[in-house]
Amino acid sequence: MKTKTASAFTVLREEDVNYVKSLVANGGPEEKDYDAFFQVLEQLDEKGVNEIRELLGPIMNEQTMVGFAYVKPFGYAGDYQIIDYIYQQKVNPDPRYSKWDKWYHEQHAAKAVRNRKEFFKDVLEKLDAASDTQKNVLVLGSGPATDVYEFLTKHPDSKLHFDLLDLDQRAIDYAKKKNAKFLDRLNFIRINVLRYKTYKFYDLIWSAGLFDYFKEKHFIYLVRKYLDYVKEGGEMIIGNFSDQNPSTKGMHAMLEWHLNQRSSRQLVSYAVEAGADPVNVSVDKEPLEVNLFLRVKKPSNPFRNAETFISWLDINNN
Ligand SMILES: C[S@@+](CC[C@H](N)C(=O)[O-])C[C@H]1O[C@@H](n2cnc3c(N)ncnc32)[C@H](O)[C@@H]1O
């Protein structure tokens, strides 16, 4: 096939076309190229994005992280496999692709995904250390469950039990295989989180990499719904990418990986709209501040026993 000359690209500047072509010929950007390549991506409009994809054609396939994210072999963005590749920092050893994969894993978005796994493990450690009795955790959109696997590998005697919900049976099969040693305390359920119903109460409800795909209406609906399943004294934590994510252009435009990125203020307002008292709502962040975590506590009711006793007295005295 005849290669298109730089001047045949109508949107990208000739020097940018030549630069990107040189990156492809060189098997991907080296560290010294990261800033310059970022600048090229930052200026892109819709037509420019199409031209960049054309230039990157040789690597926009399942052999690279960037291509896998774009092609979406599972039919949707953010499947369990790409997330686990990000955790593993998978690099294709083929020299045509490896520099692209290394570059991908250095992007803020990929680092923030790895950071959120560490954040969750930290939350689990604190929950586990706080009591000697069994604690129940519900995970919404559990994907590869690598976070749970790493936590249980480090704490095989943990008292935590997990219910893990995912819509994709392939994600559940993969996560079960990975967590084969721990299946006695894991309960996988294939269901849409919008439909799950339970009589159980959880000490912790966790979700990351899921609510970013929901519109405001569904986000608020789910917070209201799942707050009912949080035990008194328990907590719900929902991860959501920040609207300040520097990888936005690359993710949205180049990879067609669309997220509803949000500000801390928006996340708090959703929780309040869902019925949470603002004093129980806060927002945490991982070190890069790309992944935000909405935290909603359900206070324990110190007067519960007193109220029960008073109503018992009322009933028996009348
Ligand atoms: C981006 S992955 C995140 C996985 C995991 N939470 C993590 O951070 O490693 C999102 C997962 O949510 C699942 N998912 C998407 N929509 C869902 C829904 N409506 N109900 C249940 N699971 C869903 C997907 O199948 C996928 O495994």
Ligand as a Chemical Component Dictionary entry (heavy atoms), coordinates in Angstrom:
data_LIG
# 
_chem_comp.id                   LIG 
_chem_comp.type                 NON-POLYMER 
_chem_comp.pdbx_formal_charge   0 
_chem_comp.three_letter_code    LIG 
# 
loop_
_chem_comp_atom.comp_id 
_chem_comp_atom.atom_id 
_chem_comp_atom.alt_atom_id 
_chem_comp_atom.type_symbol 
_chem_comp_atom.charge 
_chem_comp_atom.model_Cartn_x 
_chem_comp_atom.model_Cartn_y 
_chem_comp_atom.model_Cartn_z 
_chem_comp_atom.pdbx_ordinal 
LIG C1  C1  C 0  -13.374 -0.776 34.570 1  
LIG S1  S1  S 1  -13.799 -2.339 35.259 2  
LIG C2  C2  C 0  -13.352 -2.078 36.953 3  
LIG C3  C3  C 0  -13.041 -3.341 37.675 4  
LIG C4  C4  C 0  -12.624 -3.216 39.135 5  
LIG N1  N1  N 0  -13.574 -2.493 39.930 6  
LIG C5  C5  C 0  -11.279 -2.556 39.242 7  
LIG O1  O1  O 0  -11.203 -1.372 39.593 8  
LIG O2  O2  O -1 -10.280 -3.248 39.017 9  
LIG C6  C6  C 0  -15.578 -2.226 35.291 10 
LIG C7  C7  C 0  -16.287 -3.559 35.509 11 
LIG O3  O3  O 0  -17.680 -3.266 35.739 12 
LIG C8  C8  C 0  -18.478 -4.195 35.035 13 
LIG N2  N2  N 0  -19.777 -3.546 34.761 14 
LIG C9  C9  C 0  -20.050 -2.577 33.852 15 
LIG N3  N3  N 0  -21.328 -2.198 33.944 16 
LIG C10 C10 C 0  -21.887 -2.943 34.932 17 
LIG C11 C11 C 0  -23.199 -3.000 35.507 18 
LIG N4  N4  N 0  -24.163 -2.193 35.073 19 
LIG N5  N5  N 0  -23.413 -3.885 36.507 20 
LIG C12 C12 C 0  -22.426 -4.710 36.947 21 
LIG N6  N6  N 0  -21.178 -4.670 36.444 22 
LIG C13 C13 C 0  -20.896 -3.801 35.455 23 
LIG C14 C14 C 0  -17.679 -4.542 33.799 24 
LIG O4  O4  O 0  -18.058 -5.818 33.283 25 
LIG C15 C15 C 0  -16.245 -4.503 34.330 26 
LIG O5  O5  O 0  -15.816 -5.782 34.739 27 
# 
loop_
_chem_comp_bond.comp_id 
_chem_comp_bond.atom_id_1 
_chem_comp_bond.atom_id_2 
_chem_comp_bond.value_order 
_chem_comp_bond.pdbx_ordinal 
LIG C1  S1  SING 1  
LIG S1  C2  SING 2  
LIG S1  C6  SING 3  
LIG C2  C3  SING 4  
LIG C3  C4  SING 5  
LIG C4  N1  SING 6  
LIG C4  C5  SING 7  
LIG C5  O1  DOUB 8  
LIG C5  O2  SING 9  
LIG C6  C7  SING 10 
LIG C7  O3  SING 11 
LIG C7  C15 SING 12 
LIG O3  C8  SING 13 
LIG C8  N2  SING 14 
LIG C8  C14 SING 15 
LIG N2  C9  SING 16 
LIG N2  C13 SING 17 
LIG C9  N3  DOUB 18 
LIG N3  C10 SING 19 
LIG C10 C11 SING 20 
LIG C10 C13 DOUB 21 
LIG C11 N4  SING 22 
LIG C11 N5  DOUB 23 
LIG N5  C12 SING 24 
LIG C12 N6  DOUB 25 
LIG N6  C13 SING 26 
LIG C14 O4  SING 27 
LIG C14 C15 SING 28 
LIG C15 O5  SING 29 
# 
